[in-house]
Amino acid sequence: MNTEIISFAAIGLVLIILGLVTWKKQTTVFLHSYHYKKVKEEDIPAYTRLMGIGQIIIGAGFCLTAVLKLFVQGPFSWAFLIAGLAAGLPFIYKAQKDLNGSWF
């Protein structure tokens, strides 16, 4: 098996697990403190939900890319990664902008 495929699958699984823990346990332990330092205590559940969902979607994009790379090589094999980033980053952006006040 190709190391690229294994790496993409591993990164995806780690992101999915981190996203689930962040969301379901409402914890910021896996995030840099400057990303959530302006988040109000009452906004932590909404913030961790959005951040977790964003991480899960991006992780799913990595995993699906790994699966696709088993069957397809070339530019099309990156489609799920690009789609995962395009779908997941808006959740993270919304959490940062609306609940933290800025990206950093």
N, CA and C atoms as an extended XYZ file, in Angstrom:
312
Properties=species:S:1:pos:R:3:atomname:S:1:resname:S:1:resid:I:1 pbc="F F F"
N         0.835       -1.183        0.000 N   MET     1
C         0.000        0.000        0.000 CA  MET     1
C         0.880        1.248        0.000 C   MET     1
N         0.450        2.231       -0.664 N   ASN     2
C         1.171        3.478       -0.818 CA  ASN     2
C         1.183        4.266        0.504 C   ASN     2
N         2.331        4.836        0.859 N   THR     3
C         2.423        5.614        2.101 CA  THR     3
C         1.536        6.858        2.059 C   THR     3
N         1.322        7.389        0.869 N   GLU     4
C         0.444        8.555        0.737 CA  GLU     4
C        -0.979        8.196        1.157 C   GLU     4
N        -1.453        7.059        0.732 N   ILE     5
C        -2.802        6.613        1.071 CA  ILE     5
C        -2.920        6.387        2.573 C   ILE     5
N        -1.927        5.726        3.143 N   ILE     6
C        -1.936        5.468        4.581 CA  ILE     6
C        -1.892        6.781        5.356 C   ILE     6
N        -1.073        7.715        4.904 N   SER     7
C        -0.965        9.012        5.576 CA  SER     7
C        -2.284        9.776        5.525 C   SER     7
N        -2.918        9.808        4.376 N   PHE     8
C        -4.188       10.514        4.238 CA  PHE     8
C        -5.251        9.882        5.130 C   PHE     8
N        -5.300        8.549        5.153 N   ALA     9
C        -6.280        7.863        5.996 CA  ALA     9
C        -6.007        8.140        7.474 C   ALA     9
N        -4.748        8.123        7.877 N   ALA    10
C        -4.396        8.364        9.281 CA  ALA    10
C        -4.739        9.796        9.694 C   ALA    10
N        -4.378       10.757        8.860 N   ILE    11
C        -4.701       12.159        9.160 CA  ILE    11
C        -6.219       12.336        9.261 C   ILE    11
N        -6.931       11.728        8.334 N   GLY    12
C        -8.388       11.823        8.351 CA  GLY    12
C        -8.995       11.238        9.613 C   GLY    12
N        -8.530       10.057       10.009 N   LEU    13
C        -9.062        9.432       11.224 CA  LEU    13
C        -8.745       10.261       12.463 C   LEU    13
N        -7.540       10.795       12.535 N   VAL    14
C        -7.174       11.647       13.678 CA  VAL    14
C        -8.073       12.883       13.731 C   VAL    14
N        -8.286       13.526       12.598 N   LEU    15
C        -9.156       14.706       12.571 CA  LEU    15
C       -10.592       14.364       12.956 C   LEU    15
N       -11.084       13.230       12.494 N   ILE    16
C       -12.442       12.816       12.845 CA  ILE    16
C       -12.552       12.575       14.343 C   ILE    16
N       -11.582       11.879       14.912 N   ILE    17
C       -11.603       11.604       16.354 CA  ILE    17
C       -11.495       12.900       17.158 C   ILE    17
N       -10.562       13.780       16.773 N   LEU    18
C       -10.428       15.058       17.470 CA  LEU    18
C       -11.702       15.885       17.355 C   LEU    18
N       -12.310       15.877       16.180 N   GLY    19
C       -13.554       16.615       15.982 CA  GLY    19
C       -14.685       16.077       16.839 C   GLY    19
N       -14.797       14.760       16.918 N   LEU    20
C       -15.837       14.158       17.755 CA  LEU    20
C       -15.631       14.482       19.225 C   LEU    20
N       -14.393       14.393       19.688 N   VAL    21
C       -14.100       14.705       21.096 CA  VAL    21
C       -14.366       16.181       21.370 C   VAL    21
N       -13.912       17.054       20.474 N   THR    22
C       -14.132       18.490       20.650 CA  THR    22
C       -15.624       18.802       20.724 C   THR    22
N       -16.394       18.214       19.834 N   TRP    23
C       -17.820       18.492       19.757 CA  TRP    23
C       -18.592       17.862       20.911 C   TRP    23
N       -18.460       16.572       21.080 N   LYS    24
C       -19.297       15.851       22.041 CA  LYS    24
C       -18.906       16.118       23.492 C   LYS    24
N       -17.634       16.302       23.764 N   LYS    25
C       -17.183       16.583       25.137 CA  LYS    25
C       -17.119       18.084       25.418 C   LYS    25
N       -17.385       18.901       24.405 N   GLN    26
C       -17.353       20.357       24.510 CA  GLN    26
C       -16.048       20.834       25.149 C   GLN    26
N       -14.956       20.315       24.619 N   THR    27
C       -13.642       20.648       25.147 CA  THR    27
C       -12.818       21.410       24.115 C   THR    27
N       -11.983       22.297       24.610 N   THR    28
C       -11.086       23.044       23.748 CA  THR    28
C        -9.643       22.581       23.928 C   THR    28
N        -9.454       21.445       24.559 N   VAL    29
C        -8.117       20.970       24.901 CA  VAL    29
C        -7.241       20.730       23.665 C   VAL    29
N        -7.824       20.423       22.536 N   PHE    30
C        -7.057       20.160       21.314 CA  PHE    30
C        -6.876       21.400       20.437 C   PHE    30
N        -7.314       22.553       20.908 N   LEU    31
C        -7.219       23.791       20.153 CA  LEU    31
C        -6.200       24.713       20.814 C   LEU    31
N        -5.553       25.543       20.013 N   HIS    32
C        -4.637       26.540       20.575 CA  HIS    32
C        -5.436       27.557       21.387 C   HIS    32
N        -4.872       27.987       22.490 N   SER    33
C        -5.604       28.900       23.374 CA  SER    33
C        -5.962       30.218       22.680 C   SER    33
N        -5.126       30.690       21.755 N   TYR    34
C        -5.451       31.951       21.083 CA  TYR    34
C        -6.636       31.815       20.138 C   TYR    34
N        -7.038       30.589       19.810 N   HIS    35
C        -8.208       30.417       18.958 CA  HIS    35
C        -9.514       30.591       19.718 C   HIS    35
N        -9.495       30.399       21.022 N   TYR    36
C       -10.741       30.496       21.777 CA  TYR    36
C       -10.660       31.444       22.972 C   TYR    36
N        -9.624       32.258       23.065 N   LYS    37
C        -9.449       33.102       24.249 CA  LYS    37
C       -10.537       34.156       24.404 C   LYS    37
N       -11.201       34.558       23.326 N   LYS    38
C       -12.260       35.569       23.414 CA  LYS    38
C       -13.662       34.959       23.430 C   LYS    38
N       -13.752       33.627       23.427 N   VAL    39
C       -15.056       32.966       23.436 CA  VAL    39
C       -15.627       33.032       24.850 C   VAL    39
N       -16.862       33.495       24.960 N   LYS    40
C       -17.529       33.568       26.261 CA  LYS    40
C       -17.855       32.160       26.749 C   LYS    40
N       -17.909       32.017       28.045 N   GLU    41
C       -18.186       30.705       28.658 CA  GLU    41
C       -19.504       30.110       28.145 C   GLU    41
N       -20.517       30.941       28.001 N   GLU    42
C       -21.817       30.433       27.543 CA  GLU    42
C       -21.815       30.057       26.055 C   GLU    42
N       -20.798       30.516       25.310 N   ASP    43
C       -20.693       30.194       23.888 CA  ASP    43
C       -19.820       28.965       23.609 C   ASP    43
N       -19.203       28.397       24.648 N   ILE    44
C       -18.326       27.238       24.455 CA  ILE    44
C       -19.049       26.070       23.770 C   ILE    44
N       -20.287       25.700       24.162 N   PRO    45
C       -20.956       24.590       23.460 CA  PRO    45
C       -21.137       24.841       21.959 C   PRO    45
N       -21.548       26.042       21.591 N   ALA    46
C       -21.730       26.361       20.167 CA  ALA    46
C       -20.384       26.386       19.453 C   ALA    46
N       -19.384       26.945       20.106 N   TYR    47
C       -18.047       27.039       19.516 CA  TYR    47
C       -17.463       25.647       19.269 C   TYR    47
N       -17.510       24.783       20.284 N   THR    48
C       -16.935       23.441       20.129 CA  THR    48
C       -17.733       22.611       19.123 C   THR    48
N       -19.037       22.859       19.032 N   ARG    49
C       -19.852       22.146       18.030 CA  ARG    49
C       -19.393       22.502       16.621 C   ARG    49
N       -19.269       23.802       16.349 N   LEU    50
C       -18.851       24.238       15.009 CA  LEU    50
C       -17.423       23.787       14.692 C   LEU    50
N       -16.523       23.930       15.651 N   MET    51
C       -15.133       23.514       15.429 CA  MET    51
C       -15.053       22.004       15.203 C   MET    51
N       -15.785       21.242       16.007 N   GLY    52
C       -15.784       19.788       15.869 CA  GLY    52
C       -16.346       19.330       14.532 C   GLY    52
N       -17.454       19.913       14.125 N   ILE    53
C       -18.052       19.554       12.838 CA  ILE    53
C       -17.088       19.891       11.698 C   ILE    53
N       -16.446       21.049       11.762 N   GLY    54
C       -15.467       21.409       10.738 CA  GLY    54
C       -14.327       20.404       10.661 C   GLY    54
N       -13.815       20.001       11.814 N   GLN    55
C       -12.735       19.012       11.839 CA  GLN    55
C       -13.191       17.673       11.277 C   GLN    55
N       -14.391       17.255       11.633 N   ILE    56
C       -14.924       15.972       11.148 CA  ILE    56
C       -15.069       15.992        9.627 C   ILE    56
N       -15.604       17.060        9.084 N   ILE    57
C       -15.790       17.149        7.633 CA  ILE    57
C       -14.442       17.138        6.910 C   ILE    57
N       -13.488       17.883        7.418 N   ILE    58
C       -12.156       17.884        6.797 CA  ILE    58
C       -11.520       16.506        6.917 C   ILE    58
N       -11.660       15.865        8.074 N   GLY    59
C       -11.141       14.508        8.254 CA  GLY    59
C       -11.788       13.511        7.303 C   GLY    59
N       -13.088       13.652        7.105 N   ALA    60
C       -13.782       12.775        6.157 CA  ALA    60
C       -13.254       12.990        4.742 C   ALA    60
N       -12.941       14.236        4.408 N   GLY    61
C       -12.361       14.522        3.094 CA  GLY    61
C       -11.027       13.808        2.909 C   GLY    61
N       -10.191       13.816        3.957 N   PHE    62
C        -8.915       13.097        3.895 CA  PHE    62
C        -9.142       11.600        3.721 C   PHE    62
N       -10.063       11.025        4.498 N   CYS    63
C       -10.328        9.580        4.414 CA  CYS    63
C       -10.881        9.191        3.049 C   CYS    63
N       -11.822        9.967        2.549 N   LEU    64
C       -12.391        9.661        1.235 CA  LEU    64
C       -11.354        9.819        0.126 C   LEU    64
N       -10.449       10.761        0.288 N   THR    65
C        -9.363       10.912       -0.676 CA  THR    65
C        -8.476        9.670       -0.669 C   THR    65
N        -8.184        9.144        0.510 N   ALA    66
C        -7.371        7.927        0.609 CA  ALA    66
C        -8.054        6.766       -0.111 C   ALA    66
N        -9.354        6.621        0.092 N   VAL    67
C       -10.095        5.543       -0.573 CA  VAL    67
C       -10.094        5.750       -2.081 C   VAL    67
N       -10.336        6.971       -2.520 N   LEU    68
C       -10.368        7.256       -3.955 CA  LEU    68
C        -9.010        7.000       -4.598 C   LEU    68
N        -7.934        7.314       -3.860 N   LYS    69
C        -6.586        7.108       -4.399 CA  LYS    69
C        -6.257        5.628       -4.593 C   LYS    69
N        -7.008        4.746       -3.955 N   LEU    70
C        -6.834        3.311       -4.199 CA  LEU    70
C        -7.239        2.939       -5.626 C   LEU    70
N        -8.183        3.692       -6.179 N   PHE    71
C        -8.751        3.347       -7.478 CA  PHE    71
C        -8.404        4.318       -8.596 C   PHE    71
N        -8.151        5.582       -8.252 N   VAL    72
C        -7.945        6.617       -9.257 CA  VAL    72
C        -6.666        7.378       -8.945 C   VAL    72
N        -5.863        7.597       -9.958 N   GLN    73
C        -4.679        8.440       -9.810 CA  GLN    73
C        -4.868        9.676      -10.676 C   GLN    73
N        -4.164       10.720      -10.332 N   GLY    74
C        -4.269       11.948      -11.111 CA  GLY    74
C        -5.030       13.012      -10.362 C   GLY    74
N        -5.354       14.086      -11.062 N   PRO    75
C        -5.966       15.244      -10.413 CA  PRO    75
C        -7.325       14.957       -9.773 C   PRO    75
N        -8.096       14.055      -10.357 N   PHE    76
C        -9.426       13.772       -9.817 CA  PHE    76
C        -9.350       13.147       -8.431 C   PHE    76
N        -8.238       12.503       -8.108 N   SER    77
C        -8.120       11.828       -6.815 CA  SER    77
C        -8.090       12.826       -5.652 C   SER    77
N        -7.889       14.087       -5.934 N   TRP    78
C        -7.866       15.112       -4.898 CA  TRP    78
C        -9.236       15.745       -4.664 C   TRP    78
N       -10.233       15.313       -5.389 N   ALA    79
C       -11.550       15.957       -5.350 CA  ALA    79
C       -12.157       15.959       -3.947 C   ALA    79
N       -12.088       14.833       -3.238 N   PHE    80
C       -12.707       14.768       -1.918 CA  PHE    80
C       -11.965       15.618       -0.895 C   PHE    80
N       -10.651       15.704       -1.017 N   LEU    81
C        -9.899       16.549       -0.096 CA  LEU    81
C       -10.284       18.012       -0.286 C   LEU    81
N       -10.344       18.442       -1.526 N   ILE    82
C       -10.737       19.819       -1.817 CA  ILE    82
C       -12.171       20.071       -1.351 C   ILE    82
N       -13.063       19.114       -1.607 N   ALA    83
C       -14.457       19.261       -1.172 CA  ALA    83
C       -14.554       19.286        0.356 C   ALA    83
N       -13.779       18.441        1.026 N   GLY    84
C       -13.791       18.419        2.491 CA  GLY    84
C       -13.304       19.727        3.083 C   GLY    84
N       -12.239       20.269        2.514 N   LEU    85
C       -11.739       21.571        2.982 CA  LEU    85
C       -12.752       22.674        2.700 C   LEU    85
N       -13.333       22.637        1.505 N   ALA    86
C       -14.308       23.671        1.125 CA  ALA    86
C       -15.566       23.601        1.998 C   ALA    86
N       -15.927       22.416        2.444 N   ALA    87
C       -17.123       22.263        3.277 CA  ALA    87
C       -16.823       22.451        4.762 C   ALA    87
N       -15.636       22.076        5.212 N   GLY    88
C       -15.308       22.137        6.638 CA  GLY    88
C       -14.802       23.477        7.127 C   GLY    88
N       -14.005       24.149        6.306 N   LEU    89
C       -13.437       25.433        6.732 CA  LEU    89
C       -14.489       26.511        7.033 C   LEU    89
N       -15.624       26.557        6.320 N   PRO    90
C       -16.645       27.550        6.698 CA  PRO    90
C       -17.182       27.370        8.124 C   PRO    90
N       -17.265       26.135        8.604 N   PHE    91
C       -17.699       25.903        9.985 CA  PHE    91
C       -16.685       26.497       10.957 C   PHE    91
N       -15.409       26.250       10.688 N   ILE    92
C       -14.347       26.776       11.547 CA  ILE    92
C       -14.315       28.299       11.461 C   ILE    92
N       -14.461       28.835       10.264 N   TYR    93
C       -14.478       30.288       10.081 CA  TYR    93
C       -15.640       30.920       10.851 C   TYR    93
N       -16.823       30.304       10.753 N   LYS    94
C       -17.999       30.832       11.451 CA  LYS    94
C       -17.776       30.812       12.959 C   LYS    94
N       -17.212       29.741       13.482 N   ALA    95
C       -16.938       29.666       14.921 CA  ALA    95
C       -15.973       30.768       15.330 C   ALA    95
N       -14.934       30.959       14.549 N   GLN    96
C       -13.931       31.961       14.889 CA  GLN    96
C       -14.494       33.385       14.777 C   GLN    96
N       -15.188       33.657       13.693 N   LYS    97
C       -15.676       35.021       13.452 CA  LYS    97
C       -16.816       35.381       14.399 C   LYS    97
N       -17.803       34.497       14.519 N   ASP    98
C       -18.991       34.819       15.309 CA  ASP    98
C       -18.778       34.688       16.813 C   ASP    98
N       -18.009       33.695       17.233 N   LEU    99
C       -17.913       33.410       18.664 CA  LEU    99
C       -16.585       33.831       19.290 C   LEU    99
N       -15.544       33.981       18.495 N   ASN   100
C       -14.250       34.424       19.013 CA  ASN   100
C       -13.961       35.869       18.640 C   ASN   100
N       -14.646       36.380       17.635 N   GLY   101
C       -14.462       37.765       17.231 CA  GLY   101
C       -13.497       37.954       16.092 C   GLY   101
N       -12.608       37.007       15.881 N   SER   102
C       -11.639       37.079       14.779 CA  SER   102
C       -11.039       35.690       14.575 C   SER   102
N       -10.259       35.570       13.504 N   TRP   103
C        -9.632       34.286       13.193 CA  TRP   103
C        -8.655       33.876       14.288 C   TRP   103
N        -7.947       34.849       14.892 N   PHE   104
C        -6.970       34.531       15.947 CA  PHE   104
C        -7.315       35.221       17.239 C   PHE   104
